[in-house]
Amino acid sequence: MSIHPVRDFILQDRPTDAPHRTAVSLFSGGGLSDLGYEMAGFRFVVQVENDQRRSAIGAENFPASQWLTGDVRDRANEIAAAYRQTTSRRLDLLVATPPCQGMSSSNPSRGKRQTPQSKALEEKNRLLLEVIPVARLLKPRVIVIENVRQVLTLEVEYDGEKVTAVDLLRGGLSEYEVFPSVVNVADYGVPQVRKRALVVAIRKNETCLEGMLSQKRLPVPYPTHAEQSSNGTQPWISIREWLEAMAYEPLDARSKEAARGTHPLHLVPAYGPDRYRQVSEIPAYSGRSAYDNDKCPACGRQGVGVDLVVCPNCGGVMCNRPFVERDGQPSLIRGFKSSYRRMSPGRPAYTITTNSSHIGSDFKIHPWENRVLSILECADLQTVPRFYDWTKAKAERTVYLIRNLIGEAFPTYFTYLHGQVLDKLLSDSAP
Ligand SMILES: C[S@@+](CC[C@H](N)C(=O)[O-])C[C@H]1O[C@@H](n2cnc3c(N)ncnc32)[C@H](O)[C@@H]1O
C-alpha cells in the first residue's frame, strides 16, 4: 500500500522534456487537466476558455499555447486557424471538459429536469457536442471528452427524438470509433472518490483500433487500486493515510491566525463561536455530523433527541447543531445526512467540489481537525502539481476562484496516466 506515486507526482518539478505530440483543448478552465496530458507528451497549441480570469491563469501556466478567451460555440474556424498558424502537424489530441452543472449530482435541481431552469441547463450540457465542428476541421487522431457520468445515460431532445449525448457524438463523429467509459480516480491511487464519464473517440484509420476492438480493451489506464483489493490491485488510499503522510501543518477554524498556515494556500475560513462549536463537538475520527451533537451546550444534558433545536431540559438552544434564527426563533437547517459531516477517516475523500469550503455540503469537515480542508489540501487531492503557478489567481484576491478552479478540474495525475496510454496507442498506429 503506497501513496508515493501520487505524492511524487505532485511534488515533482515541471518536466523539461519537450512534448512530442500536439493537442487542443476546449473549455480549458485553468488547464489543470490539460497539464497531465502535457506531462505525458502532448503540447497544447490552442486552449479555449470563456472566463477571462481563468484563461489568464491558464495562459500563465501554458506560455507557449494560444489562449482564445470567449465562447467555444461558433468558433471552430477560428480555433482551426489558430492551430494551423502555429503548426502544420496533424493534431494528435482534442480534449473537451465542458461544464457539467446540469447533470452533476451536486446540482440542487437534480431530478427536476422539466423546469425552465433545467431546460437551460440541458442546453449547457449540449456544449459537449461542440467538439464535432472542431473535429471535422482539424481531424484529431484522438478526442477525449470528460464529464459527469450522467452524460452517458441522460436523454436530450433532438429532432423530436430522445437520444443520449453519446448517440449524438457517434452520429457527428462518424469517422471515429467512440468508447464511453466511467472512471473513478480512487482506482488509480488518488485518495478521492471521483467518478467521471470519459468518452474517447479514436479515428477509424488508426491501426491500434484493430487490437483494441478484438481484445475488447478500452483506451483508458488499467486500475491499480480498488475498494476491495484483489487480483493485484491495492486497496483505495484513505484520507487518513494521505493526510498523515503529507504531514500538513495543523490548522484550526477558531481564529483567523490559527486558520492560516505558512504555505500561502494552506488556509481555511475561520468561524464564529456557534459554527466553531458545531464542528469542534463532532468527535475526531468519528465521521459523524453536527446533527449528531446531542449534548446541550447550556446544561450539559446528554442524548438530546435528533431534530430538536431546543434542549427539553433547560430550554437552551442546541447551538452545536446547524441552526438559523427565523423571526427570533431558532430553527434547524435542513440538511442531507452527508452535510455538516466529518470525512470518514478510513475511506478516500468524497469528491472535491467547487464549494469545498462549505461545511453544509457533502463530507467537507476534516476527519480530526476542526475545520474544512485547506486550498492546498484540496489541490493536492486533485493532484495538481505544486509547480502550477497560482500567482494570477492570488492577485485576484478571491480565494473562492481558486477553490472553484480546483473543484472543477479533472485530476492531473489521472490525465497524465491517460496521456501515457493514448501516447502508446498512437505510437502503435500508422500516422
Ligand atoms: C469543468 S471546467 C474545465 C476544467 C478544466 N478541464 C481544468 O481542469 O482546469 C469547464 C470550463 O468551461 C468554461 N466554459 C463554460 N462555458 C463555456 C463556453 N461556452 N465556451 C468556453 N468555455 C466555457 C468554464 O468557464 C469552465 O472554466
The ligand as a MOL file (V3000), in Angstrom:
LIG
                    3D

  0  0  0     0  0            999 V3000
M  V30 BEGIN CTAB
M  V30 COUNTS 27 29 0 0 0
M  V30 BEGIN ATOM
M  V30 1 C -15.2380 21.7850 -15.9950 0
M  V30 2 S -14.4350 23.3090 -16.2580 0 CHG=1
M  V30 3 C -12.9450 22.7930 -17.0700 0
M  V30 4 C -11.8570 22.4600 -16.1250 0
M  V30 5 C -10.5430 22.1670 -16.7870 0
M  V30 6 N -10.5770 20.9490 -17.5270 0
M  V30 7 C -9.4330 22.1030 -15.7520 0
M  V30 8 O -9.0000 21.0090 -15.4210 0
M  V30 9 O -8.9810 23.1570 -15.2590 0 CHG=-1
M  V30 10 C -15.3460 23.9540 -17.6090 0
M  V30 11 C -14.8510 25.3070 -18.0960 0
M  V30 12 O -15.6000 25.6610 -19.2620 0
M  V30 13 C -15.7530 27.0750 -19.2730 0
M  V30 14 N -16.8990 27.3620 -20.1680 0
M  V30 15 C -18.2160 27.2670 -19.8910 0
M  V30 16 N -18.9570 27.5330 -20.9740 0
M  V30 17 C -18.0770 27.8220 -21.9770 0
M  V30 18 C -18.2420 28.1700 -23.3370 0
M  V30 19 N -19.4450 28.2890 -23.8900 0
M  V30 20 N -17.1410 28.3930 -24.0750 0
M  V30 21 C -15.8920 28.2860 -23.4990 0
M  V30 22 N -15.6880 27.9320 -22.2210 0
M  V30 23 C -16.7660 27.7120 -21.4610 0
M  V30 24 C -15.9640 27.4300 -17.8090 0
M  V30 25 O -15.6210 28.7810 -17.5640 0
M  V30 26 C -15.0190 26.4400 -17.1150 0
M  V30 27 O -13.7660 27.0280 -16.8730 0
M  V30 END ATOM
M  V30 BEGIN BOND
M  V30 1 1 1 2
M  V30 2 1 2 3
M  V30 3 1 2 10
M  V30 4 1 3 4
M  V30 5 1 4 5
M  V30 6 1 5 6
M  V30 7 1 5 7
M  V30 8 2 7 8
M  V30 9 1 7 9
M  V30 10 1 10 11
M  V30 11 1 11 12
M  V30 12 1 11 26
M  V30 13 1 12 13
M  V30 14 1 13 14
M  V30 15 1 13 24
M  V30 16 1 14 15
M  V30 17 1 14 23
M  V30 18 2 15 16
M  V30 19 1 16 17
M  V30 20 1 17 18
M  V30 21 2 17 23
M  V30 22 1 18 19
M  V30 23 2 18 20
M  V30 24 1 20 21
M  V30 25 2 21 22
M  V30 26 1 22 23
M  V30 27 1 24 25
M  V30 28 1 24 26
M  V30 29 1 26 27
M  V30 END BOND
M  V30 END CTAB
M  END
